[in-house]
Amino acid sequence: MYMKVIYYVIGKPIGEEDYLKIMVEFRWHGRGGQGAWTASELLARTALDEGKYIQSFPEFGPERMGAPVTAFTRISTEPIRLHCAVYDPDVVVVLDNTLLKSVPVTAGLNRDDSVLIINSNEEPAVVKQNLGVTKGKVWTVPATEIALRILGAPITNTALLGCVAKATNIVTLEGIQKTLKGRFRPDLAEKNFAVIKEAYLEAKSE
């Protein structure tokens, strides 16, 4: 039994005859303390509330502040039977652009509909060329600037979540707002949603 709905995968609507076959895999790159796993969880919880199956988990490693960390999200229209890291992601999200020099963030992005989202002030075309990306779309958003302006701190994870919503259409802004209200106290939920909306508006693609 399932609802008759239209699902969105990487920004493209699909009909109900195909939706049982669909799963979207995300890989998040950040540094310890930046909230990569929190962003993964917020995305997953929103997708769950919107009727999808989800997974969200980190890759365990050094947990010291500032060390590179990785988190994963799977969102599907059918039960998820995979229990491993995401090696060929549909979407990669980079919370800290200093990782571009030391972490192979583009690994596994090998399809024409792949999406790479980066916290950066640069134009997507410049980032795409510098990274040698030949397939898929690159999105950039000045997440640090937005977070400093609204939160007063360089906490970029919710800004990147806003860009994910715009780039993929896999969850709605209304759904994210509901998730934030269930996770944070009212004032923090309101500020973080303001960050998400601003990032949604400022995100660019190439």
C-alpha positions as CSV (number, residue, x, y, z in Angstrom):
1,M,0.0,0.0,0.0
2,Y,1.4,3.4,-0.9
3,M,0.2,7.0,-1.5
4,K,-0.2,8.2,-5.0
5,V,2.3,10.9,-5.2
6,I,5.0,12.5,-7.4
7,Y,8.5,12.2,-6.1
8,Y,11.5,14.3,-7.0
9,V,14.9,12.8,-7.6
10,I,17.8,15.2,-8.3
11,G,15.3,17.9,-9.2
12,K,13.3,15.8,-11.7
13,P,9.8,14.6,-11.1
14,I,9.1,10.9,-11.6
15,G,5.8,9.1,-11.9
16,E,4.4,6.5,-9.4
17,E,5.2,3.7,-11.8
18,D,8.9,4.3,-11.2
19,Y,9.1,5.5,-7.7
20,L,9.6,2.1,-6.0
21,K,12.9,1.8,-7.8
22,I,14.4,5.1,-6.6
23,M,17.0,5.8,-3.9
24,V,19.2,8.9,-3.6
25,E,22.5,8.7,-1.8
26,F,24.2,11.7,-0.2
27,R,27.8,12.0,1.1
28,W,28.6,14.9,3.4
29,H,32.2,16.2,4.0
30,G,33.0,18.5,6.9
31,R,35.2,19.0,9.9
32,G,34.6,17.9,13.4
33,G,32.3,20.4,15.1
34,Q,30.7,21.7,11.9
35,G,27.6,19.5,12.1
36,A,27.9,17.4,9.0
37,W,26.0,14.5,10.6
38,T,23.5,16.9,12.1
39,A,22.7,18.1,8.6
40,S,22.4,14.5,7.4
41,E,20.0,13.7,10.2
42,L,17.9,16.8,9.6
43,L,17.6,15.9,5.9
44,A,16.7,12.3,6.8
45,R,14.1,13.2,9.4
46,T,12.5,15.6,7.0
47,A,12.3,13.0,4.3
48,L,10.9,10.5,6.8
49,D,8.2,12.9,7.8
50,E,7.4,13.4,4.1
51,G,6.8,9.7,3.6
52,K,10.1,8.3,2.5
53,Y,12.5,5.7,3.9
54,I,15.8,6.9,5.2
55,Q,19.2,6.2,6.6
56,S,21.7,8.6,8.2
57,F,25.0,7.7,9.8
58,P,28.6,9.0,10.2
59,E,31.8,7.4,9.2
60,F,33.7,6.9,12.4
61,G,37.2,8.1,12.6
62,P,39.1,10.8,14.5
63,E,36.6,12.8,16.4
64,R,38.8,15.7,17.4
65,M,37.6,19.2,16.6
66,G,38.6,20.2,13.0
67,A,39.4,16.7,11.8
68,P,37.8,15.7,8.4
69,V,34.5,13.8,9.0
70,T,32.1,12.2,6.6
71,A,28.4,11.4,7.0
72,F,25.9,9.7,4.7
73,T,22.2,9.9,4.0
74,R,20.0,7.6,1.9
75,I,16.5,8.5,0.9
76,S,14.3,6.0,-0.9
77,T,10.7,5.3,-1.8
78,E,11.1,1.7,-0.8
79,P,12.8,0.0,2.2
80,I,16.6,0.4,2.2
81,R,18.5,-2.9,2.4
82,L,22.0,-1.5,2.0
83,H,24.1,-1.1,5.2
84,C,27.4,0.3,4.0
85,A,29.1,3.6,3.3
86,V,28.1,5.5,0.2
87,Y,30.7,5.0,-2.5
88,D,28.9,6.3,-5.6
89,P,26.8,9.2,-4.3
90,D,24.2,11.0,-6.2
91,V,24.9,14.2,-4.2
92,V,28.0,15.3,-2.4
93,V,27.9,18.2,0.1
94,V,31.0,20.0,1.3
95,L,30.7,22.2,4.4
96,D,34.3,23.4,4.4
97,N,36.0,24.3,1.1
98,T,39.4,23.9,2.6
99,L,38.8,20.2,2.4
100,L,39.0,20.5,-1.4
101,K,42.8,20.4,-1.2
102,S,43.0,17.3,1.0
103,V,39.9,15.2,0.6
104,P,38.8,13.5,-2.7
105,V,35.3,15.0,-2.4
106,T,34.4,14.2,-6.1
107,A,35.1,10.5,-5.7
108,G,32.2,8.5,-7.1
109,L,30.5,11.4,-8.8
110,N,30.4,9.8,-12.2
111,R,26.9,10.4,-13.6
112,D,25.5,13.1,-15.7
113,D,22.9,13.9,-13.0
114,S,25.4,14.0,-10.1
115,V,25.3,17.0,-7.8
116,L,28.2,18.6,-6.0
117,I,27.3,21.3,-3.4
118,I,30.1,23.4,-1.9
119,N,30.3,26.1,0.7
120,S,32.1,28.7,-1.5
121,N,31.9,32.3,-2.6
122,E,33.2,31.4,-6.0
123,E,31.2,31.0,-9.1
124,P,30.1,27.3,-9.8
125,A,31.9,27.4,-13.2
126,V,35.2,28.3,-11.6
127,V,34.9,25.6,-8.9
128,K,33.9,23.0,-11.6
129,Q,36.9,23.9,-13.7
130,N,39.3,23.9,-10.7
131,L,38.1,20.4,-9.6
132,G,38.1,19.0,-13.1
133,V,34.4,18.0,-12.8
134,T,33.1,16.9,-16.2
135,K,29.8,15.4,-15.2
136,G,26.8,16.6,-13.3
137,K,26.1,20.0,-11.8
138,V,28.2,22.0,-9.3
139,W,26.4,24.3,-6.8
140,T,28.0,26.9,-4.6
141,V,26.5,28.9,-1.8
142,P,28.3,31.4,0.5
143,A,27.3,29.5,3.6
144,T,29.8,30.9,6.0
145,E,28.8,34.5,5.2
146,I,25.1,33.7,5.6
147,A,25.7,31.9,8.9
148,L,27.8,34.8,10.3
149,R,25.2,37.3,9.2
150,I,22.2,35.5,10.7
151,L,23.6,33.3,13.4
152,G,26.7,35.3,14.4
153,A,28.8,32.1,14.1
154,P,30.3,30.2,11.2
155,I,27.9,27.2,11.5
156,T,27.4,26.2,7.9
157,N,25.5,23.0,8.1
158,T,21.9,24.4,7.9
159,A,22.9,26.7,5.1
160,L,24.1,23.7,3.0
161,L,20.8,22.0,3.8
162,G,19.0,24.9,2.2
163,C,21.2,24.5,-0.9
164,V,20.4,20.7,-0.9
165,A,16.7,21.5,-0.9
166,K,17.1,23.8,-3.9
167,A,19.4,21.5,-5.9
168,T,17.5,18.3,-5.5
169,N,13.9,19.1,-4.5
170,I,14.1,15.9,-2.4
171,V,12.5,17.6,0.6
172,T,10.4,20.8,1.0
173,L,11.4,23.9,2.9
174,E,8.2,23.5,4.9
175,G,9.3,20.1,5.8
176,I,12.7,21.3,7.0
177,Q,11.0,24.0,9.0
178,K,8.9,21.4,10.8
179,T,12.0,19.3,11.5
180,L,13.9,22.3,12.9
181,K,11.0,23.1,15.3
182,G,11.1,19.6,16.6
183,R,14.9,19.6,17.1
184,F,15.8,23.1,18.4
185,R,14.3,25.6,20.8
186,P,12.1,28.1,19.1
187,D,14.6,31.0,18.7
188,L,17.3,28.7,17.3
189,A,14.8,27.0,15.0
190,E,13.7,30.4,13.6
191,K,17.3,31.6,13.0
192,N,18.4,28.4,11.4
193,F,15.4,28.4,9.1
194,A,16.3,32.0,8.1
195,V,19.7,30.7,7.2
196,I,18.2,27.9,5.1
197,K,15.9,30.3,3.2
198,E,18.7,32.7,2.5
199,A,21.0,29.9,1.3
200,Y,18.1,28.6,-0.9
201,L,17.9,32.0,-2.5
202,E,21.7,32.6,-2.9
203,A,22.7,29.1,-4.2
204,K,24.0,29.1,-7.8
205,S,24.7,26.2,-10.2
206,E,26.7,25.5,-13.3
